[in-house]
């Protein structure tokens, strides 16, 4: 599995012949978007151009399978569950969908643009013991760095990947988050190539991905 970060809460997950786009930046976003074909597109906030860029995930005549809300889905052997939550990004209160994705024997959790610490019992159960958790940390409509870390570690993920920092939100968010995690020495990498065996011995490790 190869994971790359494309800004705000936009991730690309590739494995075999399958590509998943999570919260792609729309062409209408004020941030630079990346266009690539995906087999599956997950959208956490339908009203946000920083999360609803289904316009950048088409691949010729082949349309991406787009998921925009809570429910259970199976696409090309990938199992996806969506859970209802809330966000204050970009302005006011909006619906935010938390997703869990199971593939290649690993479980991934995407918190999207989450702004609340109190999740539904169903979401908590699904995220408990997740292998890789993607968490927004920058404030300004999503969780601040310190509450984001406290929420993330309660699920005891093997690996945490922060999002929503840098050019969006609090400029010091990443520094604060890494300090909370005791991971001040972590250096950003341009991509993460990972297999099931790689996460087995991890316990709340943090990997920071550069925007590509």
N, C-alpha and C positions, 0 to 999 in steps of 0.2 A: 504494500500500500504506500502511495506517495501523497503527501499532503502539502499544499502550498497556500499561502495567505495573500489575498489581493486587496486588503484594506477594509476598514470598518469591521464588519462581521462576515466578510466574504471569503469563503474557503473553497478550494478545489480538492476533491478526494478522488484519486485514480487507483484502480486495481484491475489487473487484467485488461479486458476490453471495455470496462465500465467506467464512466466518469460521472461524478456527482458534483453539482454546483450548489453551495449553501449560501443563501442570502446574497446573491449577486448584485453588484452595483448597477443600477439602471443608467442608460444614456442620459437620463434627466437628472442624475445626481450631480452635485457640485464637485464630487471627487472623481478622479480618473477611473474609468471602468476598464475591465479586461474582458475581451470577447473570446469565448471558446465554446465548442460544442459539448453538451453534456447529455447523458442519457436520462438523468434525473435532476430536477431542480427543486430545492426546498426553500420556501419563502416564509420567514417568521412574521414579518410585519407587512401586510398587503398595502398599507397606505404610505409606506416609506420608500422613496427612490433609492435609498441606501440598502434596501433589502429585497426589492421586488423586480429586479432586473431580468425578467424572463426574456427580454428583448435581446440579451447578449449571449444566450445559451442555446440558440438554434444551431443546427448543423445541416446546412444544405436543405434538402427536402424533408429531413428527419426531424420531427418535433421532439423536444424534451418532454418527459413525463413530469408535469408540474404539480407540486403539492403545496397548498397554501393554507393549511389549517389542521386542527386536531383530527385524529382518526388513526386507523391501522391500515397499512399498505404493504403490499409485496410486489416488487418490481424487479424482474431479471434476477431473482434469487436474493435480493436485498430486502430486509425486513425493516420497516420504518414505522415509528409511532409518534404521533403529535399530541402535545398536551397544552391546554389553554393556560395562559398566564397574561401578565400585563406589562406594558412599557409606557414610558413618558417621552419616548423618542419618536419623532423629532420635536413635537410640540403637543402638549396635552396628553391625555390618556388614550392608548390604543391597545388592541389585542396583539399579543405576542405569542407565537407558538414555539414551544420547546420541542425539539426532536431528539429521539434516540434512533440510531441506525446500527443494525447488526449485519456484519459481513466479515468474511475471512476469519471467522472464529473470534472476532473482536467486537466490542460494543463502543459506540461513539455517542456522546451527548452534546447537543448544540443548544445553548441557552438563548441564542438569538440576541435581541436587544433588551433583555430582561432588566426590569428596574425594581422589582419587589423581592424581598427575602422570603416571604411566606408563600410556599408553593402548595399545590394540591397534593393530597395523599398519593394519588396515582403517579404524579410526576416524581415525587420523592422516591417512591418504590422503584420506578423505572431507572432512576439515576443512581440509586444505591449500588456501590461497587462497580460503577462504570469504568471501563478501561481508559478511555480518553475523553476528557471533558473540555469543551471549548467555552470560555467564560468571558463576557464583556466586563471591562474594568475601568472605563474612562470617565464615569459620571456623565453629567450633562444629558440626562434622560435615561441613562442606564445605571447599573450598579457602580458605586465608587469602589476604588481599589481595595480598601480594607474590608468592607462588607462582602465584596465579591470573593475575596480569599476565604473569609469565614464560611460563606455559603458553599464554596467549592469543596473545601476539605471535609465538610460534614458528610459528603457522599463517599469519601475514601476512594477517590479515583486513583488509578495507577499513574496517570499522566494528566497534567493540566496545561492547556494552551490558551493564553490570554488573547483577547481581541478588543476592538473598539478603544484604541489608544493611539498616541502619536499625533497624527494630523486631525483627529477627532477627539473631543473631550479634553480632560485634564492632561496637560503636558507632562506632569510628574507622576501620572498614574502607574506606569510600568515600574518606575523606581520604587514607589510605595508598595506595589504588589509583590515585587521580588524580595523586598525587605521583610514583609509579612511572612513570606514563604521561606525565608532564610536562604534565598538563592541569588544573593546580590552578584555573584560571579558569573551568572549565566550569560552567554554570548549568543546573540541572534544568529539563526541559520537561515539559508534561503529556501530550504525545503526539508521535509522530514520523510525519510524512507524507513518504514517500520513493519515488523511482522509480529505475530502473536508472541513468539518466544522472547521478543525484545521487551515487552511490557510486563512479563510475568514477575520479575523481581523489582519492579518499580513500586514506590510508595509515595504518591503525591509529588512526584518529580515535576518540574516546570520546564517546558521548552518554549522559547520565544522564536516566532517565525518573522523574518523580514517581509515587508511588502514587496511582491515581485510584479 
